[in-house]
Amino acid sequence: MDVTLTDDEVALLRDVLTSAASDLRMEIADTDNPEYKRGLHERQARMSEVLTKLGGPVTG
């Protein structure tokens, strides 16, 4: 699938994913269930891949 986004849309998507990744890190740290934690780590990896494709996480 190909999606065409404007620069503003890319920036917004990067910002949303960066925020969600931060929330996910906290959820991973707070869970004791190994299976659930493994799934969260997989989700985190996929989010990181998308962020890389979008030019990296938003900083500052």
C-alpha positions as CSV (number, residue, x, y, z in Angstrom):
1,M,0.0,0.0,0.0
2,D,1.2,3.5,-0.9
3,V,0.1,6.5,1.0
4,T,0.9,10.1,0.0
5,L,1.1,12.6,2.8
6,T,1.9,16.3,3.0
7,D,4.8,17.4,5.1
8,D,2.4,18.6,7.8
9,E,0.7,15.2,7.8
10,V,4.0,13.5,8.2
11,A,5.0,15.7,11.0
12,L,1.7,15.1,12.7
13,L,2.0,11.3,12.3
14,R,5.6,11.4,13.6
15,D,4.4,13.4,16.6
16,V,1.5,11.0,17.4
17,L,3.7,7.9,17.0
18,T,6.4,9.4,19.2
19,S,3.9,10.2,21.9
20,A,2.4,6.7,21.7
21,A,5.8,5.2,21.8
22,S,6.5,7.1,25.0
23,D,3.3,5.8,26.6
24,L,4.1,2.3,25.4
25,R,7.5,2.4,27.1
26,M,5.7,3.2,30.4
27,E,3.2,0.4,29.9
28,I,6.0,-2.1,29.2
29,A,7.8,-1.1,32.4
30,D,4.6,-1.4,34.4
31,T,3.5,-4.9,33.2
32,D,4.5,-8.1,34.9
33,N,2.9,-10.5,32.3
34,P,5.7,-11.8,30.1
35,E,3.4,-12.7,27.2
36,Y,1.7,-9.2,27.2
37,K,5.1,-7.6,27.6
38,R,6.4,-9.5,24.6
39,G,3.5,-8.2,22.5
40,L,4.1,-4.7,23.6
41,H,7.8,-5.0,22.6
42,E,6.7,-6.2,19.2
43,R,4.3,-3.3,18.8
44,Q,7.1,-0.9,19.9
45,A,9.4,-2.4,17.2
46,R,6.8,-1.9,14.5
47,M,6.2,1.7,15.6
48,S,9.9,2.3,15.5
49,E,10.1,1.0,11.9
50,V,7.3,3.3,10.9
51,L,9.0,6.3,12.6
52,T,12.2,5.5,10.7
53,K,10.4,5.4,7.4
54,L,8.9,8.8,8.3
55,G,12.3,10.3,9.0
56,G,12.7,9.5,12.7
57,P,11.1,10.5,15.9
58,V,10.2,14.1,16.6
59,T,12.6,15.7,19.0
60,G,12.3,18.9,21.0
